Amino acid sequence: MHSSSFSSTSTIAWCNSNKPIFKAVGQLSQLRKLLWPLTPSLSNTNSAFTKPTKPTKNRDAMLASFEGSLFTPFSSRNILVVASLFTTLSTKIKVMINPTLHPSVDPKFVLKGNFAPVDEMPPTEFLVVEGELPHSLDGVYIRNGPNPQHEPLGPHHLFEGDGMLHSVRLSRGHATFCSRYVKTYKYKLERDARVPMIPNFLSGFYGLVDVGHCVTAMVRALIGQISLTSGFGIANTSLSFFYNTIFAMAENDLPYAIRLTQEGDIETIRRFDFGGKAPPNMTAHPKIDAQMGEIFSFQCFPVFPYLTFFCFDADGSKQSKVPIFSLQSPSYIHDFAITNQYAVFPLTQLEMDPFNLMACKGMPVRSQPTKVPQIGVIPRYATSDSEMKWFMVPGFNALHIINAWEDDHGNIVIIATNALNIENFFHNMNKVHFSLEKLRINMKTHGIERTILSEKSLELGSINPKYAGRKNRYVYMAVGEHVPKMTGLVKIDLEFGCEVASRSHGRDCFGGEAFFVGRDATNDLECDEDDGFLVSYLHNEIANESQFVVMDAKSPSLDVMAIVKLPGRVPYGFHGIFLKERELQKQKCYLSRE
């Protein structure tokens, strides 16, 4: 009894004098518990952290064994085990903080070649290299596209980046080139700060660093360095002309009014909110009824109601606002169409998911493979969601509607691209095949007929703008598997459902959307529908040179009429517009700058 008491007393005294050692051992033990699930291969290792398989009954023997273990140096094997544990922990922490990015959102991969940004270029005259510019083509071609002002601090998707407008002003056979940023609130904020201030939300959050950028932006908003009411869109997607004003647009904000000067320069006037009557954001593809002067648009939002349809009259007064309550999921809708009586909305398998951002799981969109795509049809002047009719169209994922109209029997005809394998749309675009289809919806029986118009992968389509919303015969589509980097063009005859003309851009040359410009006449309707020109930018990746090209839209091979070597490089981009000189003269310049 005496020796046993002495041994216990001395052990307790020794333990009290070495509390720091016990504290350290306890902390390492807790660390082991946290790391144990991460290192299953070490679960049978005889390390200093391994628990005994059988409890020791003799308290004195247990204490003596513990005392000895404290003074026994770690073996080389134990040191390797601890090192392995800490290496695993370090890797896990690194992945959690700043993980390796998928190439589709890694700036090193996204912003290379002709996707790399360029500097602004003031109006610069240049010469025609080949052919002659048609005199009836006087006006301006402007194309929008992403061009990040600063090197991204985190993930960056191709669809993001500050909007830059590239224009060619044509006058009596002479051409002037200009490249200017759309001076959005975000652009000016980051220009003055000389660093990105607003995260790339579409690109997604993947680690704590991305969340940190978002938190920093929120703090700046709270202390007044960022205005949440000024919008933080990038205006990099499309261009539209209404109210005698050019607008640069993206679906995450309102339009920005643009003005073209006589010298060929591009000026940003201000963010346009329709006199305070517009929602915080609207589609980049509004539809204009030229005869009535009305503008139809919609808001796609990640919070219910997910879709709101609205219209403005020729004076800018809001005529209607119809929240679509029957849409029960946050479907991602990029484009729509109008006919004489209806508005047509395509619902795809893509949905908005802002919770992905909060969970650092990537982009705020997801694909729902079990979801059946639908077409929503609502009267143009509807006052209630109850007037919306939904039609199931399995396997039809339309992101762009080229045109739509009503036939003589009251059926709705839709020409649109169908994105096959749409789950790859944001991260593996080269795996998405865009099939051009013609749909006919019987409004009485709800029956749907579908016709595939081409086996090629076609996107970025164009028609004669005079036929928007009414029956047309020809569409011009860009060919390619890697939108917006396209290899050629085709002309599709909708009446016969076949390809009637095509053109390849040639080896190592790529283009994008080709915009149709009708030939001038006393009355445009006197000309054939396809009597006009196709204008577009091309880029030769070997010579690293960009060109402005004019093609004959009526010829069977879309013959090139003029090629102009541009003084600056034009990165691959999205949608453009052509305005004739008479339209430019109508520009409203009274919009005050912000």
C-alpha positions as CSV (number, residue, x, y, z in Angstrom):
1,M,0.0,0.0,0.0
2,H,2.8,2.4,1.0
3,S,4.8,2.0,-2.2
4,S,1.7,2.2,-4.2
5,S,0.7,5.5,-2.5
6,F,4.1,6.9,-2.9
7,S,4.1,6.1,-6.6
8,S,0.7,7.7,-7.1
9,T,1.7,10.8,-5.1
10,S,4.9,11.3,-7.0
11,T,3.2,10.8,-10.3
12,I,0.5,13.4,-9.5
13,A,3.2,15.9,-8.3
14,W,5.1,15.3,-11.5
15,C,2.0,15.9,-13.6
16,N,1.2,19.1,-11.8
17,S,4.7,20.4,-12.5
18,N,4.4,19.6,-16.2
19,K,0.9,21.0,-17.1
20,P,2.2,22.6,-20.4
21,I,3.2,19.2,-21.7
22,F,-0.2,17.7,-20.9
23,K,-1.9,20.7,-22.6
24,A,0.1,20.2,-25.7
25,V,-0.6,16.5,-25.8
26,G,-4.3,17.2,-25.4
27,Q,-4.3,19.6,-28.3
28,L,-2.5,17.1,-30.5
29,S,-5.1,14.5,-29.5
30,Q,-7.9,16.8,-30.5
31,L,-6.2,17.5,-33.8
32,R,-5.9,13.8,-34.4
33,K,-9.6,13.4,-33.9
34,L,-10.3,16.0,-36.5
35,L,-7.8,14.6,-39.0
36,W,-8.6,10.9,-38.5
37,P,-11.5,10.8,-41.1
38,L,-9.2,12.5,-43.6
39,T,-6.5,9.8,-43.3
40,P,-8.1,6.4,-43.3
41,S,-4.9,4.7,-44.4
42,L,-3.3,5.7,-41.1
43,S,-6.0,4.2,-38.9
44,N,-3.9,1.1,-38.0
45,T,-0.6,2.9,-37.5
46,N,1.0,2.6,-34.1
47,S,1.5,6.3,-33.7
48,A,1.6,8.4,-30.6
49,F,-2.1,9.3,-31.2
50,T,-3.3,5.7,-31.5
51,K,-5.7,4.7,-28.8
52,P,-5.1,1.4,-27.0
53,T,-7.3,-1.4,-28.1
54,K,-7.8,-2.7,-24.6
55,P,-8.1,-0.6,-21.4
56,T,-5.4,-1.0,-18.7
57,K,-6.9,-2.2,-15.5
58,N,-3.9,-1.4,-13.2
59,R,-3.9,2.4,-12.6
60,D,-0.3,2.5,-11.5
61,A,0.9,0.5,-14.5
62,M,-1.1,2.9,-16.8
63,L,0.4,6.0,-15.2
64,A,3.9,4.5,-15.3
65,S,3.4,3.7,-19.0
66,F,2.1,7.2,-19.7
67,E,5.1,8.7,-17.9
68,G,7.5,6.7,-20.0
69,S,5.7,7.6,-23.2
70,L,6.1,11.3,-22.4
71,F,9.9,10.9,-22.2
72,T,10.2,8.6,-25.2
73,P,11.3,10.5,-28.3
74,F,9.1,10.2,-31.4
75,S,10.3,7.5,-33.7
76,S,11.0,8.3,-37.3
77,R,7.8,6.5,-38.2
78,N,5.7,8.6,-35.9
79,I,7.3,11.8,-37.2
80,L,6.3,10.7,-40.8
81,V,2.8,10.0,-39.6
82,V,2.5,13.5,-38.0
83,A,4.0,15.1,-41.1
84,S,1.5,13.2,-43.3
85,L,-1.4,14.4,-41.2
86,F,-0.3,18.0,-41.3
87,T,0.3,17.7,-45.1
88,T,-3.2,16.4,-45.5
89,L,-4.6,19.2,-43.4
90,S,-2.6,21.8,-45.3
91,T,-3.9,20.5,-48.6
92,K,-7.5,20.5,-47.4
93,I,-7.1,24.0,-46.1
94,K,-5.6,25.2,-49.4
95,V,-8.4,23.7,-51.4
96,M,-11.0,25.2,-49.0
97,I,-9.4,28.7,-49.2
98,N,-8.3,28.9,-52.9
99,P,-9.0,25.7,-54.9
100,T,-7.8,24.9,-58.4
101,L,-10.2,26.3,-60.9
102,H,-11.9,24.6,-63.8
103,P,-10.5,25.9,-67.1
104,S,-13.8,27.4,-68.0
105,V,-13.4,29.9,-65.1
106,D,-9.7,30.1,-64.8
107,P,-8.5,33.5,-66.2
108,K,-5.3,31.9,-67.4
109,F,-7.2,29.7,-69.8
110,V,-10.2,32.0,-70.5
111,L,-8.4,35.2,-71.4
112,K,-5.9,33.9,-73.9
113,G,-5.6,34.2,-77.7
114,N,-8.3,36.4,-79.2
115,F,-10.3,36.2,-76.0
116,A,-7.6,38.4,-74.3
117,P,-8.7,42.0,-73.6
118,V,-7.6,45.0,-75.6
119,D,-7.2,48.6,-74.9
120,E,-9.6,51.3,-76.1
121,M,-8.9,52.8,-79.5
122,P,-10.1,56.3,-80.5
123,P,-11.6,56.9,-83.9
124,T,-9.0,55.7,-86.5
125,E,-9.5,55.8,-90.3
126,F,-8.3,52.8,-92.3
127,L,-8.3,51.6,-95.9
128,V,-10.1,48.8,-97.7
129,V,-7.8,45.9,-98.4
130,E,-10.0,44.0,-100.9
131,G,-13.1,44.9,-102.9
132,E,-15.2,48.0,-102.4
133,L,-17.6,49.1,-99.7
134,P,-21.2,49.6,-101.0
135,H,-22.3,53.2,-100.9
136,S,-25.7,52.1,-99.8
137,L,-24.1,50.7,-96.7
138,D,-23.4,54.1,-95.1
139,G,-23.9,53.9,-91.4
140,V,-22.3,52.1,-88.5
141,Y,-21.8,48.5,-87.4
142,I,-21.3,48.1,-83.6
143,R,-20.6,44.8,-81.8
144,N,-20.7,44.2,-78.1
145,G,-18.5,41.8,-76.1
146,P,-16.7,41.2,-72.8
147,N,-13.3,42.9,-72.3
148,P,-12.2,42.9,-68.6
149,Q,-10.7,46.2,-67.5
150,H,-8.5,44.6,-64.9
151,E,-6.9,41.2,-64.4
152,P,-9.5,39.2,-62.4
153,L,-8.7,38.5,-58.8
154,G,-10.6,35.2,-58.8
155,P,-12.7,33.0,-61.2
156,H,-13.6,34.5,-64.5
157,H,-16.1,33.0,-67.0
158,L,-16.1,34.0,-70.7
159,F,-19.6,35.6,-70.3
160,E,-18.2,38.1,-67.8
161,G,-15.9,41.1,-68.3
162,D,-16.7,44.8,-68.9
163,G,-18.6,45.5,-72.1
164,M,-16.6,47.0,-74.9
165,L,-18.1,48.3,-78.2
166,H,-16.2,47.9,-81.4
167,S,-17.6,50.1,-84.2
168,V,-16.9,50.7,-87.9
169,R,-18.4,53.9,-89.2
170,L,-19.0,53.8,-93.0
171,S,-19.4,56.9,-95.1
172,R,-19.0,57.1,-98.9
173,G,-16.6,54.2,-99.1
174,H,-14.5,55.3,-96.2
175,A,-14.3,53.6,-92.8
176,T,-13.5,54.7,-89.3
177,F,-12.8,52.2,-86.5
178,C,-13.3,52.8,-82.8
179,S,-13.2,50.7,-79.6
180,R,-14.6,52.0,-76.3
181,Y,-15.7,50.6,-73.0
182,V,-19.3,51.0,-72.0
183,K,-18.8,53.4,-69.0
184,T,-21.0,51.5,-66.6
185,Y,-21.1,52.3,-62.9
186,K,-19.0,49.2,-62.3
187,Y,-16.5,50.3,-64.9
188,K,-16.0,53.8,-63.5
189,L,-15.8,52.5,-59.9
190,E,-13.1,50.0,-60.7
191,R,-11.3,52.5,-63.1
192,D,-10.9,55.0,-60.3
193,A,-9.9,52.3,-57.8
194,R,-7.5,50.7,-60.3
195,V,-8.6,47.2,-59.0
196,P,-11.7,45.0,-59.3
197,M,-14.2,46.0,-56.6
198,I,-17.3,43.9,-57.5
199,P,-16.9,40.1,-57.6
200,N,-17.7,38.1,-60.8
201,F,-21.0,36.5,-59.4
202,L,-21.7,34.5,-62.6
203,S,-18.3,32.9,-62.5
204,G,-19.2,31.6,-59.0
205,F,-17.5,31.1,-55.7
206,Y,-15.2,28.2,-55.1
207,G,-13.3,29.0,-51.9
208,L,-12.9,31.3,-49.0
209,V,-10.9,33.8,-51.1
210,D,-13.9,34.3,-53.3
211,V,-16.2,34.7,-50.3
212,G,-13.7,37.2,-48.9
213,H,-14.0,39.3,-52.1
214,C,-17.7,39.3,-51.7
215,V,-17.6,40.2,-48.0
216,T,-15.2,43.0,-48.8
217,A,-17.6,44.4,-51.4
218,M,-20.5,44.2,-48.9
219,V,-18.5,46.1,-46.4
220,R,-17.6,48.7,-48.9
221,A,-21.3,49.0,-49.7
222,L,-22.2,49.4,-46.0
223,I,-19.7,52.3,-45.6
224,G,-20.8,54.0,-48.8
225,Q,-17.9,53.1,-51.1
226,I,-20.2,51.1,-53.4
227,S,-23.8,52.2,-54.3
228,L,-26.2,49.3,-54.6
229,T,-28.8,51.4,-56.3
230,S,-26.5,52.3,-59.2
231,G,-26.4,48.8,-60.6
232,F,-23.3,46.7,-61.1
233,G,-23.9,45.2,-64.5
234,I,-21.4,45.0,-67.3
235,A,-23.4,45.8,-70.4
236,N,-21.4,43.3,-72.5
237,T,-24.0,41.3,-74.4
238,S,-26.1,43.1,-77.0
239,L,-27.2,46.4,-78.5
240,S,-30.6,47.7,-79.3
241,F,-32.1,50.8,-80.9
242,F,-35.3,52.3,-79.5
243,Y,-36.5,55.7,-78.6
244,N,-34.0,56.9,-81.2
245,T,-31.2,55.9,-78.8
246,I,-28.6,53.1,-78.9
247,F,-28.5,50.9,-75.8
248,A,-25.8,48.5,-74.6
249,M,-27.3,45.7,-72.6
250,A,-26.7,42.8,-70.3
251,E,-29.4,40.8,-68.4
252,N,-28.0,41.6,-64.9
253,D,-28.7,45.3,-65.1
254,L,-30.6,48.0,-67.0
255,P,-29.5,49.4,-70.4
256,Y,-26.9,52.0,-70.9
257,A,-27.6,54.8,-73.4
258,I,-24.9,55.2,-76.0
259,R,-24.2,58.0,-78.6
260,L,-22.2,57.8,-81.8
261,T,-20.5,61.1,-82.7
262,Q,-19.9,62.4,-86.2
263,E,-16.2,61.6,-85.9
264,G,-17.0,58.0,-85.2
265,D,-16.4,58.0,-81.4
266,I,-18.6,56.2,-78.9
267,E,-19.9,58.0,-75.8
268,T,-21.7,56.5,-72.9
269,I,-24.5,58.8,-71.8
270,R,-26.0,57.1,-68.7
271,R,-27.8,54.2,-67.2
272,F,-31.4,54.3,-68.5
273,D,-34.2,53.3,-66.0
274,F,-37.2,54.3,-68.1
275,G,-38.0,57.2,-65.8
276,G,-37.8,55.0,-62.7
277,K,-40.4,52.6,-64.0
278,A,-38.1,49.7,-64.9
279,P,-37.1,46.8,-62.6
280,P,-33.5,46.5,-61.4
281,N,-32.6,44.4,-64.4
282,M,-34.1,43.2,-67.7
283,T,-33.2,40.9,-70.6
284,A,-30.5,41.8,-73.1
285,H,-32.9,40.9,-75.9
286,P,-35.9,43.3,-75.7
287,K,-38.3,43.2,-78.7
288,I,-39.4,46.3,-80.5
289,D,-42.6,46.7,-82.5
290,A,-41.4,49.3,-85.0
291,Q,-44.9,50.1,-86.2
292,M,-46.3,50.8,-82.7
293,G,-43.1,52.0,-81.2
294,E,-43.6,49.6,-78.2
295,I,-40.8,47.9,-76.3
296,F,-41.5,44.4,-74.8
297,S,-39.2,43.0,-72.2
298,F,-38.9,40.8,-69.2
299,Q,-37.0,40.4,-65.9
300,C,-35.6,37.0,-65.0
301,F,-34.8,36.9,-61.2
302,P,-33.6,34.2,-58.8
303,V,-36.3,35.1,-56.2
304,F,-40.0,34.5,-56.7
305,P,-41.7,35.7,-58.9
306,Y,-38.9,34.3,-61.2
307,L,-40.3,35.9,-64.4
308,T,-42.0,39.3,-64.9
309,F,-43.2,40.4,-68.3
310,F,-43.7,44.1,-69.1
311,C,-44.1,46.6,-71.9
312,F,-43.4,50.3,-72.5
313,D,-45.2,52.4,-75.1
314,A,-43.7,54.8,-77.6
315,D,-43.6,57.6,-74.9
316,G,-41.8,55.4,-72.4
317,S,-44.8,54.9,-70.2
318,K,-45.2,51.4,-68.7
319,Q,-48.3,49.8,-70.1
320,S,-48.3,46.5,-68.2
321,K,-46.4,44.4,-65.6
322,V,-47.3,40.8,-65.3
323,P,-45.5,38.6,-62.7
324,I,-45.7,35.0,-63.9
325,F,-46.7,33.2,-60.7
326,S,-47.3,30.0,-62.5
327,L,-43.6,29.6,-63.0
328,Q,-42.6,27.6,-59.9
329,S,-38.9,27.2,-60.4
330,P,-36.1,29.7,-61.0
331,S,-35.7,28.9,-64.7
332,Y,-32.9,30.7,-66.5
333,I,-34.4,32.6,-69.5
334,H,-32.1,34.5,-71.8
335,D,-34.3,35.4,-74.8
336,F,-37.9,35.4,-75.9
337,A,-40.0,36.4,-78.9
338,I,-43.1,38.4,-79.9
339,T,-45.6,37.8,-82.6
340,N,-48.6,39.9,-83.7
341,Q,-50.6,38.7,-80.7
342,Y,-48.3,36.9,-78.3
343,A,-45.1,36.8,-76.3
344,V,-43.2,33.5,-76.3
345,F,-40.9,32.3,-73.5
346,P,-38.7,29.2,-73.7
347,L,-38.0,27.4,-70.4
348,T,-34.9,25.2,-70.5
349,Q,-33.3,22.8,-68.0
350,L,-31.1,25.5,-66.7
351,E,-32.1,27.1,-63.4
352,M,-30.7,29.9,-61.2
353,D,-29.3,28.7,-57.9
354,P,-27.7,31.5,-55.7
355,F,-27.2,29.0,-52.9
356,N,-24.3,27.6,-54.9
357,L,-22.5,30.8,-54.3
358,M,-23.0,30.7,-50.5
359,A,-21.9,27.1,-50.4
360,C,-18.8,27.8,-52.5
361,K,-20.1,25.2,-55.0
362,G,-19.5,27.3,-58.1
363,M,-21.7,29.2,-60.5
364,P,-25.2,30.4,-59.5
365,V,-26.8,28.2,-62.1
366,R,-27.5,24.5,-62.3
367,S,-28.8,22.0,-64.8
368,Q,-31.9,19.9,-64.0
369,P,-31.7,16.8,-66.3
370,T,-35.1,15.5,-65.2
371,K,-36.9,18.7,-65.9
372,V,-39.1,18.9,-69.0
373,P,-38.5,22.1,-71.1
374,Q,-41.6,24.2,-71.8
375,I,-42.8,27.0,-74.1
376,G,-44.9,29.7,-72.4
377,V,-47.3,31.7,-74.5
378,I,-49.0,34.8,-73.2
379,P,-50.9,37.6,-75.0
380,R,-48.8,40.7,-75.7
381,Y,-51.2,42.9,-73.7
382,A,-52.0,40.4,-70.9
383,T,-53.0,41.8,-67.5
384,S,-52.8,38.6,-65.5
385,D,-50.6,35.5,-65.2
386,S,-53.8,33.4,-65.8
387,E,-53.6,34.2,-69.5
388,M,-50.2,32.3,-69.8
389,K,-50.4,28.8,-71.4
390,W,-47.6,26.3,-71.0
391,F,-46.6,23.7,-73.6
392,M,-44.3,20.7,-72.8
393,V,-41.5,20.3,-75.3
394,P,-39.3,17.4,-74.2
395,G,-35.6,17.9,-75.1
396,F,-36.0,21.4,-76.4
397,N,-33.6,23.8,-74.7
398,A,-33.8,27.1,-76.6
399,L,-31.5,29.9,-75.4
400,H,-32.1,32.1,-78.5
401,I,-35.3,32.5,-80.5
402,I,-34.4,33.7,-84.0
403,N,-37.9,34.6,-84.9
404,A,-41.6,33.7,-84.3
405,W,-44.9,34.5,-86.0
406,E,-48.5,33.3,-86.4
407,D,-49.5,31.4,-89.5
408,D,-52.8,31.7,-91.4
409,H,-54.4,29.1,-89.1
410,G,-53.5,30.9,-85.9
411,N,-50.6,28.5,-85.1
412,I,-47.4,29.9,-83.6
413,V,-44.3,29.2,-85.6
414,I,-40.9,29.4,-83.7
415,I,-37.4,29.3,-85.2
416,A,-34.9,28.7,-82.4
417,T,-31.6,26.9,-81.6
418,N,-31.9,23.8,-79.3
419,A,-28.9,23.3,-77.0
420,L,-28.3,19.6,-76.8
421,N,-26.3,18.4,-73.7
422,I,-27.2,21.8,-72.1
423,E,-25.6,20.7,-68.8
424,N,-22.2,21.5,-70.5
425,F,-23.3,25.0,-71.5
426,F,-21.3,26.9,-68.9
427,H,-18.2,24.7,-68.3
428,N,-17.8,22.6,-71.5
429,M,-19.2,24.7,-74.4
430,N,-17.5,22.5,-77.0
431,K,-19.7,19.6,-75.9
432,V,-22.9,21.5,-76.7
433,H,-24.5,21.0,-80.1
434,F,-26.9,23.7,-81.2
435,S,-29.5,22.3,-83.5
436,L,-31.7,24.8,-85.5
437,E,-35.3,23.8,-85.2
438,K,-38.7,24.9,-86.4
439,L,-41.7,24.4,-84.0
440,R,-45.3,24.8,-84.8
441,I,-47.7,25.1,-81.9
442,N,-51.4,24.5,-82.4
443,M,-53.0,26.9,-80.0
444,K,-56.3,25.0,-80.1
445,T,-55.2,21.4,-79.7
446,H,-51.9,22.1,-78.0
447,G,-50.2,19.8,-80.5
448,I,-46.6,20.6,-81.4
449,E,-44.7,19.8,-84.6
450,R,-40.9,19.9,-84.7
451,T,-38.6,20.0,-87.7
452,I,-34.8,20.0,-87.6
453,L,-33.5,22.4,-90.2
454,S,-29.8,21.6,-90.1
455,E,-27.5,18.9,-88.7
456,K,-24.7,21.5,-88.2
457,S,-24.1,23.2,-84.9
458,L,-25.6,26.7,-85.5
459,E,-25.9,29.7,-83.2
460,L,-25.8,33.5,-83.2
461,G,-28.5,33.9,-85.9
462,S,-29.7,36.9,-87.8
463,I,-32.7,37.8,-90.1
464,N,-33.8,40.8,-92.0
465,P,-34.9,43.0,-89.1
466,K,-38.0,44.1,-91.1
467,Y,-39.4,40.6,-90.6
468,A,-39.1,40.4,-86.9
469,G,-42.3,39.0,-85.4
470,R,-43.8,38.0,-88.8
471,K,-43.3,35.3,-91.3
472,N,-39.8,35.2,-92.9
473,R,-38.0,32.8,-95.2
474,Y,-34.3,33.2,-94.6
475,V,-32.1,33.0,-91.5
476,Y,-28.3,33.4,-91.4
477,M,-26.5,31.3,-88.8
478,A,-23.0,31.1,-87.5
479,V,-21.4,27.6,-87.6
480,G,-19.2,26.3,-84.8
481,E,-18.9,24.2,-81.7
482,H,-17.3,26.8,-79.5
483,V,-19.6,29.8,-79.3
484,P,-18.8,32.6,-79.9
485,K,-15.7,31.5,-81.8
486,M,-17.4,30.4,-85.1
487,T,-15.9,28.8,-88.2
488,G,-18.3,30.0,-90.9
489,L,-21.9,31.0,-92.0
490,V,-24.9,29.3,-93.5
491,K,-28.1,30.6,-95.0
492,I,-31.2,28.5,-94.2
493,D,-34.4,28.5,-96.3
494,L,-37.3,28.1,-93.9
495,E,-39.8,27.4,-96.6
496,F,-37.9,24.3,-97.9
497,G,-36.2,23.5,-94.6
498,C,-32.7,23.3,-96.0
499,E,-29.3,25.1,-96.4
500,V,-29.1,27.2,-99.6
501,A,-25.8,29.0,-99.1
502,S,-22.7,28.7,-96.9
503,R,-19.3,30.1,-96.4
504,S,-16.2,29.0,-94.4
505,H,-14.0,31.7,-92.9
506,G,-11.0,29.7,-93.8
507,R,-8.1,28.0,-92.0
508,D,-7.3,29.6,-88.6
509,C,-9.9,32.3,-89.2
510,F,-12.9,32.7,-87.0
511,G,-15.9,35.0,-86.7
512,G,-19.2,35.4,-84.8
513,E,-22.6,36.7,-85.5
514,A,-23.2,38.1,-89.0
515,F,-25.7,40.9,-89.0
516,F,-28.1,41.4,-91.9
517,V,-28.4,44.9,-93.5
518,G,-31.1,45.4,-96.1
519,R,-30.2,47.1,-99.3
520,D,-31.5,50.7,-99.6
521,A,-34.6,51.2,-101.7
522,T,-37.4,53.7,-102.0
523,N,-39.4,51.3,-99.8
524,D,-37.5,48.4,-98.1
525,L,-40.4,46.1,-98.6
526,E,-40.0,46.4,-102.4
527,C,-36.7,44.5,-102.1
528,D,-36.5,40.7,-101.7
529,E,-36.1,39.6,-98.1
530,D,-32.5,38.5,-98.7
531,D,-31.5,41.4,-100.8
532,G,-28.8,42.9,-98.7
533,F,-25.5,42.4,-96.9
534,L,-24.0,40.5,-94.0
535,V,-21.4,42.3,-91.9
536,S,-19.2,40.8,-89.3
537,Y,-15.7,40.8,-87.7
538,L,-13.2,38.0,-88.5
539,H,-9.9,37.2,-86.8
540,N,-6.9,35.4,-88.3
541,E,-5.2,33.7,-85.3
542,I,-2.0,33.1,-87.2
543,A,-1.5,36.6,-88.3
544,N,-3.2,37.9,-85.2
545,E,-5.2,40.4,-87.3
546,S,-8.9,41.3,-87.3
547,Q,-11.0,42.3,-90.3
548,F,-14.3,43.8,-91.0
549,V,-16.0,41.9,-93.8
550,V,-19.0,42.7,-96.0
551,M,-20.7,39.7,-97.8
552,D,-23.5,39.5,-100.3
553,A,-26.5,38.0,-98.5
554,K,-28.2,36.9,-101.7
555,S,-25.4,35.0,-103.4
556,P,-25.3,31.2,-103.1
557,S,-21.8,31.3,-101.6
558,L,-22.2,34.5,-99.5
559,D,-19.6,36.2,-101.6
560,V,-17.2,38.7,-100.0
561,M,-17.7,42.2,-101.3
562,A,-15.2,44.0,-99.2
563,I,-12.5,43.2,-96.6
564,V,-11.1,45.8,-94.3
565,K,-8.0,45.2,-92.2
566,L,-8.7,46.8,-88.8
567,P,-6.1,48.9,-87.0
568,G,-6.9,47.1,-83.8
569,R,-7.7,43.6,-82.7
570,V,-11.3,42.7,-82.0
571,P,-11.8,39.9,-79.4
572,Y,-14.5,37.3,-80.0
573,G,-17.8,38.7,-78.7
574,F,-21.6,38.4,-78.8
575,H,-24.3,40.5,-80.5
576,G,-24.1,43.5,-82.8
577,I,-26.3,46.0,-84.7
578,F,-26.1,48.1,-87.8
579,L,-27.7,51.5,-88.0
580,K,-28.0,53.4,-91.2
581,E,-27.1,57.0,-91.6
582,R,-30.7,58.2,-91.4
583,E,-31.1,56.4,-88.1
584,L,-27.9,57.9,-86.7
585,Q,-29.2,61.4,-87.6
586,K,-32.3,60.7,-85.3
587,Q,-30.2,60.0,-82.2
588,K,-31.5,61.8,-79.2
589,C,-28.7,63.7,-77.6
590,Y,-30.7,65.3,-74.8
591,L,-30.1,62.5,-72.4
592,S,-28.0,64.0,-69.7
593,R,-24.9,62.3,-68.4
594,E,-24.7,61.0,-64.9
